[in-house]
Structures are given as C-alpha cells and as structure tokens.
Amino acid sequence: MSTRPMRRGDALARQRGPKSQPSKDLFFKKRCKDIQDGKLIPIIGDTIRNAHIFDHDADQNLGVATAKNQANSHIDYDKLNVTEELTQSWANGGTYLEGKEEPITYPLTDNIRIARVAQFYALVHNEPLTAKEDYLSFLKDELIGIAYDVAEMKNDNEEMAFIRQLAEEQTLSYSDIVAELDYPQFPEGQEDPLQILARLPIKVYITTSYHDFIERELEAAGKYPQSRLCFWNMAPENLAPEHRPNPDYKPDKNNPVVYHLLGMEQYPASMVLSEDDYLDLLWAIARDEKGQSHNGDGIIPPYFEHVLKESSLLLLGYRLHDWDLKVLFRGLLRGDEGFVKRRRSSTAIHIDLDEQPMINDKEKDRKQAEKYIKDYFKQASFDVKFSRSDDFINTLWQEWLDWIGAES
C-alpha cells in the first residue's frame, strides 16, 4: 500500500509555533544549558501522542466511546486521559475466546486501570501474550472505527474507501495505521510536541510507549535514530538486528537512541502491560542491579546507567497513580542515596494537576496536593513544574530558540 501525501505539509519548515512570551524562570535557562551540553533526557509517556491521535478535531474531546460517569465513584470521569478512556472502551468491549460467540468483559468497577484490565484478560486467556496481542488489535480497530466515523460525517467517500482498505491490511501495526491516516492532525499554528522534541539536539530519549512515534519524528527531522528495548523477559537474539544491543554504539544528536522501557509493539511479548508484568519488570531490575540478570544481559544498558547519573531528566505525560510512572520512579530514577546525590541537581519533572483525576478542585486541596507532589519527588532530586505537556514543550522550544539566538 502506498502512503498518501502528507496533509499537514512540511511541518519541519515551521521554526516557530504560536509566539509565547519567553520565561524569565531560570528553570528553562538551565534546561537549555542541559540541551546544549547533551545532558537532557526526555522521558515520554504514551499519552503525549495518543491524546492527539484520538482528538481528531483538536477540540480537546477524545473520540473514544466511554461509559457514563459513575455518580458514586471517587474518580472524576471528566478528567480521564486517553489511556484511561481507551482502557474503559477495551474493558467494556471485552475479549473473545475461541468457540465463544459472546465476549468476556471486565467485571470490576476500576475499568480505567489498564494494568488491571490486562491482568484480567491475561487470566481469561491463560496466556499473557494473547492479552497483549488483543490490546494491540483493539487499538487498531478503535482508531479505524473513529477515523471511519469522521470520514462518514464529512461524506468523504474516498477517505472511507481508503480506511476500509486499511482495515483489511493485517500486517500493519497500530503505528503504521496512525502514519497512513496522517494522524494526529493539528490546527494551523499549533505545534506537534513530538516534532519539537525531535528537532532539539538531544541524543537520548526514553519512552514508556510501545510505539515508534518518536523514531518516526526523528527520521522526519533528518536524523537516524536507533531503537532499543528493555530485556526484562526476553533475550536479545530474539530481536531484529537493528534492535539488538551494540556495545560500540554511541548516540549523538544526529544519531540518537530511543530506549523503550516497557517494550515495543513489534515484540508483543516484550510489552509491560499487566500488573504482573510491572512487578516482574521491577524484580528484573532489582536482580540486574545485583548482577543476577536471568539471561545474562543487563536490563538497563551500561551506557544508560552513566547518562542517567549525568543528565537532567524531563518526565512528560504521566499521571501520579499510573504504573508506568511508579516503575520509572521506583525502578529506574530514584535509586539509592548515592545515585541520587551523583545525579545532576537540575533534574526536573512536569506534572499537570488539571489532568490528575484523584485531586480535588478545592483550592486548599490543590495546594496540599502540590506540596505533597513536590515533597514526594524531592526524594529523588526532582524539581516539579505544574503545566500541560504541550504548553511546557512549546515554552521549552521558544526558550531554546532564544537561547541559541543569544549564543550565536
């Protein structure tokens, strides 16, 4: 299948998005210095891209069908992010067993917790791999369905025919379908946050996404990224040659590395999805730190151990209660006291309070939540900035342009 011409045009030709007022906060000046020194590592959550993919008309309302708000729930369903809405849709849609006509749906009320829904489906199938493959198929079907509905509302027969053709292409991954649909589509003047991060002279990216969205944007920016993933449950020889560890590989700004901590969709078995997967990953990291890795290969490559200690880390797109953030904080970032002291003091974390469904809107509660979050992450030498991911990345981009302009 041939890919259609890009409808967004050459986004890389735009050097600036909407003009924002440069911040006088030294925080961003330090981040720019870290970028210049090759000492900044973005750690990127899955929602950074998926939120825009499913927000098909850029109205900040996701196109995912979810259940009605539960009046007696402690969860604010108006604050669900894309992963939680997708999880709810997956839970309500159910999974099919061979020989059964009716799907088996998730029976509990916490149907927005992907690790728990995945745990249930893994038990239903008696096979964790089947649950992961089911989730990847669900993502593709959900996206195809939403794209088709949008085309149908627009009476775009050509687009509908193209989407039907996409649905028949069994070999396409979720990331492939996103690219074929030319998603996400941004309104004029709004920057793609992943494109901004790809344009910055960064040599190491860490992501908890299963998809290669960052790599695609890096390639579009004229760079040559290498993908690596965590060997928490598989040996490197099971990977394609381009994904196997190379002890001689030294990333730089034109040849960056993208490290997938929670696996990649090309290798469903590598995906950390259920609660058991997350616990097994933490155990594997703990064994690795003691030199007891089960397959003889380090969970965290030696190069990453060095750069994590020497770099400023920037977390983007995470929720306080999510397993991916917990594993990052407890397994990869916090470390022992000596590790924290050796790491650059400028390490930063970004949290959007408005997107935390467990936090009340009362001013007193929000202030207490801010203090709690700052104190909690201070244990790992993190500063905290409160803002939306897109706004934060746009501000960083503007500050970087001002920085390199002042330096030149």
WOURRA-V697017 format. One record per residue. SS is DSSP state (H for helix, E for strand, L for the rest). Layout:
ss
SS
SS
This chain:
ss
L
L
L
L
L
L
L
L
L
L
H
H
H
L
L
L
L
L
L
L
L
L
L
L
L
H
H
H
H
H
H
H
H
H
H
H
L
L
L
E
E
E
E
E
L
L
H
H
H
H
H
H
H
H
L
L
L
L
L
L
L
L
L
L
L
L
L
L
L
L
L
L
L
L
L
L
H
H
H
L
L
H
H
H
H
H
H
H
H
H
H
H
H
L
E
L
L
L
L
L
L
L
L
E
L
L
L
L
L
L
L
L
L
H
H
H
H
H
H
H
H
H
H
H
H
L
L
H
H
H
H
H
H
H
H
H
H
H
H
H
H
H
H
H
H
H
H
H
H
H
H
H
H
L
L
L
H
H
H
H
H
H
H
H
H
H
H
H
L
L
L
L
L
H
H
H
H
H
H
H
L
L
L
L
L
L
L
L
L
L
L
L
H
H
H
H
H
H
H
L
L
L
L
E
E
E
E
L
L
L
L
L
H
H
H
H
H
H
H
H
L
L
L
L
L
E
E
E
E
L
L
L
L
L
L
H
H
H
L
L
H
H
H
L
L
L
L
L
L
L
L
E
L
L
E
L
E
E
E
E
L
L
L
L
L
L
L
H
H
H
L
L
L
L
H
H
H
H
H
H
H
H
H
H
H
H
H
H
H
L
L
L
L
L
L
L
L
L
L
L
L
H
H
H
H
H
H
H
H
H
L
E
E
E
E
E
L
L
L
L
L
L
H
H
H
H
H
H
H
H
H
H
H
L
L
L
H
H
H
H
H
H
L
L
L
L
L
E
E
E
E
L
H
H
H
L
L
L
L
L
L
L
H
H
H
H
H
H
H
H
H
H
H
H
H
H
H
H
L
L
L
L
E
E
E
E
L
L
H
H
H
H
H
H
H
H
H
H
H
H
H
H
H
H
H
H
H
L
